[in-house]
Amino acid sequence: MSNDLLQYSECHSQSGGHVRFSPDGRLIATAAGYRLVIRDVDTLQIVQLYGCVDAIEDVEWSFDSEYVLCSIPKRGVAQVWSVSNKEWHCKIDEGPVGLAHARFSPDGRHVLATADFRLRITIWSLCDRSVYYIRFPKHVGAGIDFTRDGTVMALAERTDARDSVGLFLTDGWKPLRTFPVASTDLEDLKWAPGGEVLCIVDTILQYQVLLYSAEGQLLQTYRPYEHALGVKTFEWHPLGHLLAIGSYDERVRVLNSLTWQRLAECSHPTQVHHSFSEDGVAWVEPEAEGGGYAARRLPLSVPALRPNPDKAKPMMGVGLLKWSAGGRFLFTRNDNMPRALWVWDGATLLLHSVLLQQGHVRAAAWHPKLQLLALCTGASKVYMWSPRGCRTAPLPAAHELSITQIEWNANGDALILLDADRFCVCFVSIPAEPDEDATDADETPPPLTADELEMLRKIAAAEPKTPARGAEAIEIA
C-alpha cells in the first residue's frame, strides 16, 4: 500500500483513550474530561456535544449507533445520550450499591450495570423504564457474553464457593437454565460464533479449558499440562470450527470443533530458521529515519525479555491474538518478545510472517473486511502488513503522536490513532482493482471437512521436523 493512499486528519484532544467509532462507521465518540464529543468521521466536525456529571471513565455505542453510554463509576452513575435527538438523555444512578461497570445489551435498548463488590447486575430498560436484577455475578467486566444473534446471555456466577453459568433470554431477561461447571475459579467465557458451544477458561494458576453445549453438557476438558500458569487469551475462529488458545508457556494451541483435540501448536522461538522456500528472507527497515524495507535472509533472531517472577501476572506468554476477516490469518504476540508480531496461515496453521519492530508492539488490528493488518509501537508511525508485503507510514511532522492504540471503523476506510491525550484519524484508500490476497470477509471458505482436519493434524504433528513453508520475517523501525 502506497503512502499516497493514506491521509491524516488534524489532532484532537481526548482523555483516557476513550475514542470509539460508531458501529456504522460514520461517527466518532470522544471523552474529553466530563464532556462527550460526537464528531463526523469524514470531516471531524463536532455534530453533538454533551456534558456529564463528572469525568467519563468509559464510552460505548449501541449497536445501531443511536445511543452512547458514558460510565462514571466513582459517582455510581451511567449516562446515556441520543445522537439523533439532543433533547433525550438518561441518567442511571445505582445509589448505595455503586457502579463498577456498565454496558449495552445487544439490542441497544437496555443497560447492564454491575454493582460494586459484584452484588448484582441491574438491567435498565431505556424504552419503558422497567428494571431486572441478576444476583451474584462472578466478575465485573469479564465472565459475560452474548450469542451472535443477541438472544441468549451467558453469565458466570458463583454461589456457595462453586462456579456456575446462568443462561438468560434477552427478550424479557428470563432465566433459561443454570448449570454447574467443573472449574476451580472461572476466569472468562465466550460463545462460539454459532452459539452452540460455550468455551470456559479456568484460573490462570492452571491450564484448563472447558467446552459446554448450550444445554449445559460438558463436551470436552482440555488440559495440556499441569502445575504451571495456564491460559492468557483465547479467540474463536470467525467460522467457529477452530479455537485458538494463547498461554503463559509462550505457545498457541488450536483446537478443532469436531473432536476438540489439538490441531496445531504454534511456538514462538527466539531463532526463526524456516521459510516456505530455500530463498526465504526477512524484511528489515534500517534504523535511519525514513528508511524503507530491505530484504534479509533467514535465520532471524528475535530478542526476548526476562520475565519478573515477582509479579502476579508476569510479562510472558501469548497475550494478544486475533483472527483476520474470514479467518485467513491469525496474528499473535508473545509478551516476553514484545518487539515481534507473528502472523500464521489460517489454512495450514503454519508460520507465514514475523514482523520485528524497533519498538514494542502496543496494539494491532485487522481490517474488518480485507487481509490487512495495522499495528503501532508508540512511535509516530503506522505499520501496515498484507500478504503482499509491509509498509511504514510516518505521520506528518506536525502531528508528533506517540501511537499506542488503533481501531478500524466498520467500513475499513478510517483508522483511529491514539496517544496519551490526543488522537487523529488516518483515512485509508483501498485500490479498486481485485486483490486475490485480500479476501472479503463475506467470501469465506466453508468449514474444513474431517479429512482436511486430519490432514492438518498430521502436518502439525510433523511441524518440528518439517520447515514451515512460506514464512517471512519483517523487521521495521
C-alpha positions as CSV (number, residue, x, y, z in Angstrom):
1,M,0.0,0.0,0.0
2,S,1.4,3.3,-1.1
3,N,1.7,6.1,1.5
4,D,-0.2,8.3,-1.1
5,L,-3.3,6.2,-0.2
6,L,-3.1,7.4,3.5
7,Q,-4.3,10.8,4.6
8,Y,-4.4,12.2,8.1
9,S,-6.8,14.5,10.0
10,E,-5.7,17.1,12.4
11,C,-5.1,16.1,16.0
12,H,-7.8,16.5,18.7
13,S,-7.9,16.2,22.4
14,Q,-9.2,13.1,24.3
15,S,-8.9,11.6,27.8
16,G,-8.3,8.1,28.9
17,G,-8.1,6.7,25.4
18,H,-11.9,6.7,25.2
19,V,-12.3,7.2,21.5
20,R,-14.8,5.0,19.7
21,F,-16.1,4.6,16.1
22,S,-19.8,4.1,15.9
23,P,-20.8,0.7,14.6
24,D,-22.0,2.2,11.3
25,G,-18.6,3.8,10.9
26,R,-20.0,7.4,10.4
27,L,-19.3,9.0,13.8
28,I,-16.7,9.1,16.5
29,A,-17.4,9.4,20.2
30,T,-14.7,11.0,22.3
31,A,-14.4,11.5,26.0
32,A,-12.6,14.8,26.9
33,G,-12.8,15.1,30.7
34,Y,-16.5,15.4,31.6
35,R,-17.5,16.2,28.0
36,L,-18.7,13.7,25.4
37,V,-17.9,14.9,21.9
38,I,-19.5,13.4,18.8
39,R,-17.7,14.0,15.5
40,D,-18.4,13.2,11.9
41,V,-15.8,10.8,10.6
42,D,-15.3,12.4,7.2
43,T,-14.8,16.0,8.4
44,L,-14.1,15.6,12.1
45,Q,-16.5,18.4,12.7
46,I,-18.4,18.3,16.0
47,V,-22.0,17.3,15.5
48,Q,-23.1,16.9,19.2
49,L,-21.6,17.9,22.5
50,Y,-22.8,16.7,25.9
51,G,-21.7,17.4,29.5
52,C,-21.7,14.6,32.0
53,V,-21.8,14.9,35.8
54,D,-18.1,14.0,36.2
55,A,-15.1,12.7,34.3
56,I,-16.0,9.9,31.8
57,E,-14.3,6.6,32.5
58,D,-15.7,4.6,29.6
59,V,-17.6,5.1,26.4
60,E,-19.7,2.6,24.4
61,W,-22.0,2.8,21.4
62,S,-25.3,1.0,21.0
63,F,-25.3,-1.5,18.1
64,D,-27.4,0.8,15.9
65,S,-25.3,3.9,16.5
66,E,-28.2,5.7,18.1
67,Y,-27.1,6.0,21.7
68,V,-23.8,6.5,23.5
69,L,-23.2,5.2,27.1
70,C,-20.8,7.0,29.4
71,S,-19.8,5.3,32.6
72,I,-18.8,7.3,35.7
73,P,-18.1,4.6,38.4
74,K,-16.7,7.0,41.0
75,R,-20.1,8.7,41.1
76,G,-22.1,5.4,40.8
77,V,-23.7,6.9,37.6
78,A,-24.0,6.0,33.9
79,Q,-25.4,8.4,31.4
80,V,-26.9,7.6,28.0
81,W,-27.2,10.2,25.2
82,S,-29.1,10.1,22.0
83,V,-27.2,11.1,18.9
84,S,-30.2,12.0,16.7
85,N,-32.3,13.7,19.5
86,K,-30.2,16.0,21.6
87,E,-33.2,16.6,23.9
88,W,-33.3,13.0,25.0
89,H,-30.9,11.6,27.7
90,C,-30.9,9.1,30.5
91,K,-29.2,9.1,33.9
92,I,-28.8,5.8,35.7
93,D,-27.9,6.2,39.4
94,E,-27.1,3.0,41.2
95,G,-27.2,4.7,44.6
96,P,-25.6,3.0,47.7
97,V,-24.6,-0.3,45.8
98,G,-22.4,1.7,43.5
99,L,-21.4,1.1,39.9
100,A,-18.4,-1.0,38.9
101,H,-19.2,-1.5,35.2
102,A,-21.9,-0.7,32.6
103,R,-22.5,-1.9,29.1
104,F,-25.3,-2.0,26.5
105,S,-27.2,-5.2,25.7
106,P,-27.1,-6.3,22.1
107,D,-30.4,-4.6,21.3
108,G,-29.0,-1.3,22.4
109,R,-32.2,-0.6,24.5
110,H,-31.0,-2.0,27.8
111,V,-28.1,-1.1,30.0
112,L,-26.4,-3.7,32.2
113,A,-25.0,-2.1,35.3
114,T,-22.8,-4.2,37.6
115,A,-22.7,-3.1,41.3
116,D,-19.7,-2.7,43.4
117,F,-18.4,-5.9,45.1
118,R,-20.3,-7.8,42.3
119,L,-23.5,-7.8,44.4
120,R,-25.8,-7.8,41.4
121,I,-26.4,-6.8,37.8
122,T,-29.2,-4.3,37.2
123,I,-30.7,-4.3,33.7
124,W,-32.3,-1.0,32.9
125,S,-34.7,-0.6,30.0
126,L,-34.4,2.6,28.0
127,C,-37.9,2.1,26.5
128,D,-40.3,1.5,29.4
129,R,-38.1,2.1,32.4
130,S,-38.5,-1.5,33.6
131,V,-35.8,-3.0,35.8
132,Y,-34.5,-6.5,36.2
133,Y,-32.0,-7.9,38.7
134,I,-29.5,-10.8,38.5
135,R,-27.7,-11.6,41.7
136,F,-24.0,-12.5,42.3
137,P,-22.2,-12.2,39.0
138,K,-18.7,-13.6,39.4
139,H,-16.8,-10.8,37.6
140,V,-17.2,-7.1,36.9
141,G,-16.4,-6.9,33.1
142,A,-15.5,-10.5,32.2
143,G,-17.5,-13.6,32.5
144,I,-20.4,-12.4,30.4
145,D,-21.1,-13.0,26.7
146,F,-24.0,-12.9,24.2
147,T,-24.7,-15.2,21.3
148,R,-24.1,-13.6,17.9
149,D,-27.8,-13.1,17.3
150,G,-28.1,-11.4,20.8
151,T,-30.9,-13.7,22.0
152,V,-29.1,-15.5,24.8
153,M,-26.7,-14.2,27.5
154,A,-24.2,-16.4,29.3
155,L,-23.2,-15.2,32.8
156,A,-20.5,-16.6,35.1
157,E,-21.9,-16.9,38.6
158,R,-20.5,-18.0,42.0
159,T,-22.6,-19.1,44.9
160,D,-21.5,-21.3,47.9
161,A,-17.9,-21.2,46.7
162,R,-18.9,-23.0,43.4
163,D,-18.8,-21.8,39.8
164,S,-21.9,-22.0,37.6
165,V,-23.1,-20.4,34.4
166,G,-26.5,-18.9,34.0
167,L,-28.2,-18.6,30.6
168,F,-30.8,-15.8,30.1
169,L,-33.1,-14.9,27.3
170,T,-32.6,-11.3,26.4
171,D,-36.2,-11.0,25.5
172,G,-37.7,-10.3,28.9
173,W,-34.4,-11.4,30.7
174,K,-36.0,-14.7,31.8
175,P,-33.7,-17.4,33.1
176,L,-33.2,-20.2,30.6
177,R,-31.1,-22.6,32.7
178,T,-28.2,-22.6,35.2
179,F,-25.6,-25.4,35.3
180,P,-22.5,-26.0,37.4
181,V,-19.2,-26.0,35.7
182,A,-16.1,-28.1,36.6
183,S,-13.8,-25.1,37.1
184,T,-11.7,-24.2,40.1
185,D,-12.0,-20.4,39.6
186,L,-13.7,-19.5,36.4
187,E,-11.8,-16.7,34.6
188,D,-13.8,-16.0,31.5
189,L,-16.2,-17.4,28.9
190,K,-17.1,-16.9,25.2
191,W,-19.7,-18.3,22.9
192,A,-18.7,-19.9,19.6
193,P,-19.9,-17.8,16.6
194,G,-22.8,-20.2,16.0
195,G,-24.0,-20.1,19.7
196,E,-24.0,-23.8,20.1
197,V,-20.8,-24.1,22.2
198,L,-19.6,-22.2,25.2
199,C,-15.8,-22.0,26.0
200,I,-14.9,-21.5,29.6
201,V,-11.4,-20.8,30.8
202,D,-10.3,-21.6,34.3
203,T,-7.9,-19.6,36.6
204,I,-4.5,-18.6,35.3
205,L,-3.0,-20.8,38.0
206,Q,-3.8,-23.9,36.0
207,Y,-4.3,-24.7,32.3
208,Q,-7.9,-25.9,31.9
209,V,-10.4,-25.1,29.1
210,L,-13.9,-26.4,29.4
211,L,-16.3,-26.7,26.5
212,Y,-20.0,-26.9,27.2
213,S,-23.0,-27.2,24.9
214,A,-25.8,-24.7,25.1
215,E,-27.8,-27.3,27.1
216,G,-25.1,-27.4,29.8
217,Q,-23.5,-30.7,28.8
218,L,-19.7,-30.9,29.2
219,L,-18.3,-31.7,25.8
220,Q,-14.5,-31.6,26.5
221,T,-12.0,-30.8,29.1
222,Y,-8.6,-29.7,27.6
223,R,-5.6,-29.7,29.9
224,P,-2.3,-30.0,28.0
225,Y,-0.1,-29.5,31.1
226,E,-0.3,-29.1,34.9
227,H,1.5,-27.2,37.7
228,A,2.2,-24.0,35.7
229,L,0.4,-20.8,34.7
230,G,-2.3,-21.5,32.2
231,V,-4.4,-19.6,29.6
232,K,-3.8,-15.9,28.9
233,T,-6.1,-15.3,26.0
234,F,-8.4,-17.2,23.6
235,E,-10.3,-16.5,20.4
236,W,-12.8,-18.3,18.3
237,H,-12.2,-18.6,14.5
238,P,-14.9,-16.5,12.7
239,L,-16.4,-19.7,11.3
240,G,-16.4,-21.4,14.7
241,H,-14.6,-24.5,13.7
242,L,-11.3,-23.6,15.4
243,L,-10.4,-22.3,18.8
244,A,-7.0,-20.5,19.3
245,I,-5.7,-20.5,22.9
246,G,-2.7,-18.5,24.0
247,S,-1.0,-19.5,27.2
248,Y,1.8,-18.5,29.6
249,D,4.1,-21.2,28.2
250,E,4.5,-19.0,25.0
251,R,2.5,-21.2,22.7
252,V,-0.8,-21.1,20.9
253,R,-2.8,-24.3,20.7
254,V,-5.5,-24.6,18.1
255,L,-8.4,-27.0,18.8
256,N,-10.9,-28.3,16.2
257,S,-14.6,-28.4,16.8
258,L,-15.1,-32.0,15.6
259,T,-13.1,-33.8,18.2
260,W,-12.0,-30.8,20.4
261,Q,-8.4,-32.1,20.2
262,R,-5.3,-30.1,19.4
263,L,-5.0,-29.5,15.7
264,A,-1.8,-27.4,15.8
265,E,0.7,-25.9,18.3
266,C,2.3,-22.6,17.4
267,S,5.5,-21.8,19.2
268,H,7.5,-18.5,19.3
269,P,11.2,-19.4,19.1
270,T,14.0,-16.9,19.6
271,Q,15.6,-18.2,16.4
272,V,13.4,-18.3,13.2
273,H,15.1,-20.7,10.8
274,H,12.4,-21.9,8.5
275,S,10.7,-20.4,5.5
276,F,8.4,-21.5,2.7
277,S,11.3,-21.6,0.2
278,E,15.0,-22.1,0.3
279,D,15.4,-18.4,-0.6
280,G,13.3,-17.2,2.4
281,V,14.2,-13.7,3.5
282,A,13.5,-11.3,6.4
283,W,12.3,-7.8,5.7
284,V,14.2,-5.2,7.6
285,E,13.8,-1.4,7.8
286,P,17.0,0.4,8.5
287,E,17.1,2.3,11.8
288,A,17.7,5.6,9.9
289,E,14.5,7.7,9.9
290,G,12.5,7.4,6.7
291,G,14.2,4.1,5.6
292,G,12.2,1.5,3.7
293,Y,12.1,-2.2,3.9
294,A,15.2,-4.2,2.7
295,A,15.5,-8.0,2.2
296,R,17.5,-10.1,4.6
297,R,17.9,-13.8,4.6
298,L,16.9,-16.1,7.5
299,P,17.6,-17.1,10.2
300,L,16.2,-14.3,12.2
301,S,17.0,-13.7,15.9
302,V,14.0,-12.5,17.9
303,P,15.0,-10.6,21.1
304,A,13.3,-11.8,24.3
305,L,12.9,-10.2,27.8
306,R,13.4,-12.0,31.1
307,P,10.1,-12.0,32.9
308,N,9.9,-10.7,36.5
309,P,8.8,-13.7,38.6
310,D,7.8,-11.5,41.5
311,K,4.8,-10.0,39.5
312,A,1.4,-11.6,39.9
313,K,1.0,-11.6,36.1
314,P,4.5,-11.6,34.6
315,M,5.2,-10.2,31.2
316,M,5.3,-13.5,29.4
317,G,3.2,-15.7,27.3
318,V,0.8,-15.0,24.4
319,G,-1.2,-12.0,25.5
320,L,-2.5,-10.9,22.1
321,L,-4.1,-12.9,19.3
322,K,-6.7,-12.3,16.7
323,W,-8.1,-13.9,13.6
324,S,-8.4,-11.8,10.4
325,A,-11.6,-11.3,8.4
326,G,-12.8,-14.8,7.4
327,G,-10.0,-16.4,9.4
328,R,-7.5,-16.4,6.6
329,F,-4.7,-15.4,9.0
330,L,-4.0,-15.3,12.8
331,F,-1.6,-12.8,14.5
332,T,-0.1,-13.4,17.9
333,R,2.2,-11.5,20.2
334,N,4.4,-13.3,22.8
335,D,4.6,-10.8,25.6
336,N,8.2,-11.5,26.5
337,M,9.1,-10.9,22.9
338,P,7.3,-7.6,22.7
339,R,9.1,-6.4,19.5
340,A,7.7,-9.3,17.4
341,L,4.3,-9.8,15.9
342,W,3.8,-13.3,14.4
343,V,1.3,-14.0,11.5
344,W,0.1,-17.6,11.0
345,D,-1.6,-19.0,7.9
346,G,-5.2,-19.8,8.9
347,A,-5.4,-22.7,6.4
348,T,-2.2,-24.6,7.3
349,L,-1.7,-23.1,10.8
350,L,2.0,-22.7,9.9
351,L,4.1,-19.6,10.3
352,H,3.6,-17.1,7.5
353,S,5.4,-13.9,8.6
354,V,7.3,-12.4,11.6
355,L,7.2,-8.6,11.9
356,L,10.2,-7.5,14.1
357,Q,9.8,-3.9,15.2
358,Q,12.3,-1.4,16.7
359,G,9.9,-0.7,19.5
360,H,7.4,-2.8,21.5
361,V,4.2,-3.7,19.7
362,R,1.5,-1.8,21.6
363,A,-1.6,-2.7,19.6
364,A,-2.6,-4.4,16.3
365,A,-5.9,-4.6,14.5
366,W,-7.2,-6.4,11.4
367,H,-9.1,-4.6,8.6
368,P,-12.8,-5.6,9.1
369,K,-13.1,-6.9,5.5
370,L,-9.6,-7.4,4.0
371,Q,-6.4,-9.3,4.9
372,L,-4.8,-6.0,6.0
373,L,-3.1,-5.6,9.4
374,A,-2.3,-2.3,11.1
375,L,-0.1,-2.0,14.2
376,C,1.7,0.6,16.3
377,T,4.7,0.7,18.6
378,G,4.5,4.0,20.4
379,A,6.3,5.8,17.6
380,S,4.8,8.4,15.3
381,K,4.2,5.9,12.6
382,V,1.6,3.4,11.4
383,Y,2.7,0.0,10.1
384,M,0.6,-2.0,7.6
385,W,1.0,-5.6,6.7
386,S,-0.7,-7.7,4.0
387,P,0.2,-11.0,2.2
388,R,1.9,-8.8,-0.4
389,G,4.3,-7.1,2.0
390,C,4.7,-4.3,4.6
391,R,4.6,-0.6,4.6
392,T,5.8,2.0,7.1
393,A,3.6,5.2,7.1
394,P,5.1,8.1,9.1
395,L,2.7,10.7,10.4
396,P,3.1,14.3,9.3
397,A,5.8,16.1,11.3
398,A,3.2,18.5,12.9
399,H,1.3,15.6,14.5
400,E,4.0,14.1,16.8
401,L,1.7,11.4,18.2
402,S,3.2,8.5,20.1
403,I,0.6,6.0,18.9
404,T,-0.4,3.4,21.5
405,Q,-3.9,2.4,20.4
406,I,-5.5,1.9,17.0
407,E,-9.0,1.0,15.8
408,W,-10.6,0.5,12.4
409,N,-14.1,1.7,11.6
410,A,-16.7,-0.7,10.3
411,N,-16.2,0.3,6.6
412,G,-12.4,-0.1,6.8
413,D,-11.7,3.3,5.3
414,A,-10.6,5.0,8.5
415,L,-8.3,4.2,11.4
416,I,-8.2,5.9,14.8
417,L,-4.6,6.6,16.1
418,L,-4.4,7.5,19.8
419,D,-1.6,8.5,22.2
420,A,-2.0,9.5,25.8
421,D,-4.2,12.6,25.4
422,R,-4.7,13.2,21.6
423,F,-5.9,11.3,18.5
424,C,-6.2,11.7,14.8
425,V,-7.8,9.7,12.0
426,C,-6.0,8.0,9.2
427,F,-8.1,7.8,6.1
428,V,-7.2,4.6,4.1
429,S,-8.0,4.4,0.3
430,I,-8.1,0.8,-0.9
431,P,-7.4,0.3,-4.6
432,A,-10.4,-0.7,-6.6
433,E,-8.8,-3.5,-8.6
434,P,-9.4,-7.0,-7.3
435,D,-6.8,-8.4,-4.9
436,E,-6.7,-12.2,-4.7
437,D,-4.7,-11.9,-1.4
438,A,-7.3,-9.6,0.2
439,T,-10.3,-11.8,0.7
440,D,-13.6,-10.1,1.7
441,A,-15.0,-11.3,4.9
442,D,-18.2,-12.3,3.2
443,E,-16.3,-14.6,0.8
444,T,-15.0,-17.1,3.4
445,P,-14.4,-20.7,2.5
446,P,-16.6,-23.4,4.0
447,P,-15.5,-25.1,7.3
448,L,-12.9,-27.8,6.9
449,T,-14.0,-31.4,6.5
450,A,-13.0,-34.2,8.8
451,D,-10.4,-35.5,6.2
452,E,-8.9,-32.0,5.9
453,L,-8.7,-31.6,9.7
454,E,-7.0,-35.0,9.9
455,M,-4.5,-33.9,7.2
456,L,-3.7,-30.7,9.1
457,R,-3.3,-32.6,12.3
458,K,-0.7,-34.8,10.7
459,I,1.0,-31.7,9.3
460,A,1.0,-30.0,12.7
461,A,2.5,-33.2,14.4
462,A,5.3,-33.1,11.9
463,E,5.9,-29.4,12.2
464,P,9.1,-29.5,14.5
465,K,10.7,-31.7,11.8
466,T,9.4,-30.0,8.7
467,P,10.3,-26.4,7.8
468,A,7.3,-24.2,7.8
469,R,6.8,-23.2,4.2
470,G,6.1,-19.6,3.3
471,A,7.4,-17.8,6.4
472,E,8.9,-14.4,6.1
473,A,10.3,-12.2,8.8
474,I,9.9,-8.4,8.7
475,E,11.9,-6.0,10.9
476,I,10.8,-2.4,10.9
477,A,11.6,0.7,12.9
